[in-house]
Amino acid sequence: MYRHVLFLTGAFCLTAAEISEADQQPSNPLIDSGKLTLTNKNFFFYRDFRHGNSNSAGTNSTKPPAERNGYAEEWAQGFILDYQSGFTPGLLGFGIDAQGALGLKLNSGGGTTGLRLLPEGSDGKPDDYYSRAGGALKARLSKSTLKYGQQMPMTPVLAVNTVRLFPSLATGLQLNVKEFDYLSLESGHFTRQTGVDSSNDNDRFTTDYALKRNGKAITYDSASFIGGRYQYSGISLSLYAGQLEDAWHQYYGNAKYSYSIDQARRLNFDLNVYRTLNYGKSLAGPINNTSWSLSSAYTSGAHTVSLIHQQINGDEPLDWIGFGTMGGTVTIGNAVQYATFSEANERSWQLRYDLNFAAFGIPGLTVMARYVRGDNMDNSRSNNPFYTARFVYDPDKDNKHWERDFDIRYVIQSGPANGLSFRLRHATHRATTGYRYVDIDEIRLITELPIDVF
């Protein structure tokens, strides 16, 4: 899909008194203030299914379980060309954002696909390449902007997924208001989406749990939100309301507080709360869920230690808006690399350690390690036929699971390769036999180089 946009710009006349000021301004802010960036991204992803589990994606789906591969592996190269224009001069300015992307398969096959770096063809094999292109028109009045087209909303109740080769996208209208010193407001209404492994910009929304009716995924025509954030000194407060058409209303609140003990030490607290209730036709079934997480972190120089508790209160899991083959992003403490610890009635805690090597003379190098443990999953009392059709927990079993993650990232700080980043992510997940997700070990190796063309 390729789009061509034609801009018509008017001529502007300056009075003699304005010539001096005009000499100091860009001759055409629409063009001269624009920015074009080419990002090269290489992504290797390997997932090993442990303890007798196997890969059910791709051509494996047509084979008996005993004949399926015990791992998934994809390696892809991506190129993302992103253009953001300035705005035409005047009280009301107009501009355009545009993006094109090309993904190339470096290695994978029908027996090892399923990691969503590449789209899967009708034959169960990953495509050799795929591309996408799109854009958005935008208008600016004072410090506020209105944008229509393909976008990347990142709110707690509607957020794209950014952990694959390409991000997911949403098509619609979004307003951002930044007229106040400490308060920012935003709202949006989106009617179509593009998945992380898709070229199509006309797909309907799904959910993270990809619920099904009569064997087909339940899809939704629109997703909307309104909300804002207040920040002053060490305090940040957020409040959002979201709606997935004829499925649910979802409300979100957040409070953050940062306290500096001295120049080298500080405390941070972060509380997230979601409240989800079905409405309208209740296409996703009855939902009555309150989910929250509380994080406390202590930083001393290069070291940060965090402790997080998360609780799901309800007989349905915490669910959120999805983009085709994958869910979006949810803002809660224990949603980590593989598991989200968001099953019905689940409780979990996390211990995390971060180390910034800038304090040791190696700026750009950071290391993270965390351990998350969850238990008490129970949806046996749920009246929702779609969630219980997927999996029902036995309340008589002591269901538990844990995940251990390591993340090492280095960004070159100067020279010809300035901005080039290397990231190694490793995850291990283990669970009792009564848990919904399987045991895995996985490695993700990601390199990324943004190049400012102009």
C-alpha positions, 0 to 999 in steps of 0.5 A, spaced: 500 500 500 502 506 497 500 513 498 501 520 495 500 526 498 500 533 495 500 539 499 498 546 496 501 552 500 499 559 500 504 565 499 505 570 504 507 577 504 511 581 509 511 588 511 517 592 512 517 592 519 516 584 519 522 583 514 527 583 520 523 578 524 522 574 518 530 573 516 530 569 523 525 564 521 525 558 517 523 561 510 518 555 510 517 552 516 513 546 513 519 544 510 525 547 513 522 544 520 521 537 518 525 531 520 526 525 516 529 519 520 531 512 517 532 506 522 535 500 521 533 494 526 535 487 526 531 482 531 533 475 532 528 471 537 529 464 539 524 461 544 525 454 547 519 450 549 520 446 555 518 440 559 515 437 553 511 443 550 512 444 543 510 450 537 503 450 535 504 455 530 505 455 522 506 448 519 506 445 526 498 446 527 497 440 521 502 435 525 501 431 531 504 434 537 509 429 538 512 431 531 512 438 532 518 443 533 520 444 540 522 451 539 520 457 535 526 462 531 525 468 527 530 473 524 528 479 521 531 486 518 527 492 518 527 499 515 523 504 518 523 511 514 519 516 518 518 523 516 515 529 521 514 535 517 513 542 521 507 546 520 505 552 516 506 559 519 500 562 522 495 562 527 493 555 525 498 551 522 498 544 518 503 539 517 504 531 515 507 525 518 508 519 514 512 513 515 514 507 510 517 500 513 520 494 509 521 487 513 526 482 510 526 475 513 533 473 514 531 466 517 525 462 519 520 457 516 514 454 517 516 449 523 519 455 527 515 461 526 510 464 530 514 469 534 510 475 530 516 478 527 514 476 520 507 475 517 505 468 516 502 466 509 496 461 508 501 455 507 503 456 514 510 459 512 513 466 514 513 471 508 520 473 505 518 480 506 513 485 507 512 492 507 507 498 510 506 505 508 501 510 511 501 517 514 497 522 518 495 530 517 496 534 523 494 541 525 496 546 531 493 551 534 498 554 540 501 548 543 495 543 542 495 539 536 490 535 532 492 529 528 488 524 523 491 518 520 495 512 522 498 514 529 502 510 535 497 512 541 501 510 548 495 511 553 494 506 559 487 504 556 489 504 548 497 503 547 500 500 541 505 494 541 513 496 540 516 489 542 517 486 535 520 488 529 515 494 527 510 497 532 502 496 531 499 502 529 492 505 530 488 509 525 483 515 527 483 522 530 487 524 536 487 531 540 493 533 545 492 539 549 498 542 552 496 549 554 497 549 561 504 549 565 503 542 569 497 539 566 496 535 559 490 533 556 488 528 550 483 524 547 482 519 541 477 515 537 480 510 532 477 505 528 482 501 525 489 498 526 495 495 523 498 489 527 506 488 528 506 483 523 501 486 518 501 490 512 494 492 512 491 498 515 484 496 515 483 491 520 479 491 526 481 491 534 481 485 538 483 484 545 489 481 548 486 475 550 483 474 543 476 472 545 473 467 540 465 466 538 463 460 534 471 459 533 472 466 530 476 471 534 471 477 536 473 484 533 471 491 534 470 497 530 472 502 534 476 504 541 476 511 544 479 514 550 480 521 554 484 523 559 490 527 562 496 527 566 498 533 572 505 533 574 508 538 579 515 537 582 515 530 584 508 528 584 505 525 577 497 524 577 494 521 571 486 519 570 484 516 563 477 513 561 477 508 555 472 504 551 472 498 546 466 498 542 460 494 545 465 490 550 467 494 556 469 501 559 476 501 562 478 506 567 485 508 569 488 512 575 496 513 577 499 516 582 507 517 582 511 520 587 519 521 587 523 524 593 530 525 593 534 524 600 540 527 597 543 528 591 545 521 590 539 517 593 532 517 592 525 514 593 520 512 588 513 510 588 508 508 583 501 506 583 497 503 577 489 502 578 485 499 572 477 498 573 474 494 567 466 493 566 462 490 560 457 495 557 453 495 551 452 489 547 458 486 552 461 482 546 467 480 550 462 477 555 461 480 563 467 483 566 467 486 573 475 487 574 479 491 578 487 490 578 492 494 581 500 494 582 504 498 587 511 499 586 517 502 590 524 503 588 530 505 592 536 509 588 543 510 590 548 512 585 548 507 579 544 502 583 536 501 583 532 496 587 525 495 586 519 491 589 512 491 586 506 487 588 500 486 583 493 484 585 487 482 580 481 482 583 475 479 579 473 472 576 475 475 569 483 477 567 485 484 566 484 484 559 486 490 554 485 492 547 489 488 542 492 489 535 490 483 531 495 477 533 498 481 539 495 485 544 497 492 545 501 495 552 498 495 559 501 500 564 501 495 570 507 493 574 508 486 573 507 485 565 514 483 563 517 480 558 513 473 557 507 473 562 503 479 564 501 476 571 494 478 570 489 472 570 483 472 574 484 473 582 492 472 581 496 476 586 504 477 584 510 480 586 517 482 583 524 484 585 528 488 580 535 490 580 537 496 575 545 498 574 547 504 570 554 503 568 555 511 567 557 512 574 563 507 572 565 511 566 561 507 561 555 511 559 550 508 555 550 501 558 545 499 563 543 492 566 536 489 569 535 483 572 528 481 575 524 475 578 516 475 578 512 470 582 504 469 581 499 465 584 492 464 586 489 464 579 482 462 579 476 463 574 472 457 576 466 462 578 466 466 572 460 467 568 464 469 562 463 464 557 469 466 552 474 466 558 472 460 561 472 457 554 479 458 553 481 455 560 478 454 567 483 453 573 482 448 578 481 451 584 483 445 588 490 446 585 495 450 588 497 454 581 503 458 581 508 460 576 514 465 576 519 469 570 526 471 571 528 476 566 535 479 564 536 485 560 543 488 557 543 494 553 548 499 550 548 505 546 554 508 543 554 515 545 559 518 540 562 517 533 560 515 526 556 510 530 553 514 535 546 512 537 547 505 535 544 500 540 545 493 542 540 489 546 540 482 549 533 480 553 533 473 556 527 470 559 525 464 563 518 462 565 516 456 569 509 454 572 505 448 575 501 444 570 495 447 572 497 454 569 495 457 562 502 458 559 507 453 558 514 453 560 519 457 555 526 459 555 527 465 550 533 470 547 532 476 544 537 480 540 536 487 537 540 492 534 538 499 532 541 504 528 537 511 527 540 515 522 538 523 521 537 524 514 535 531 515 
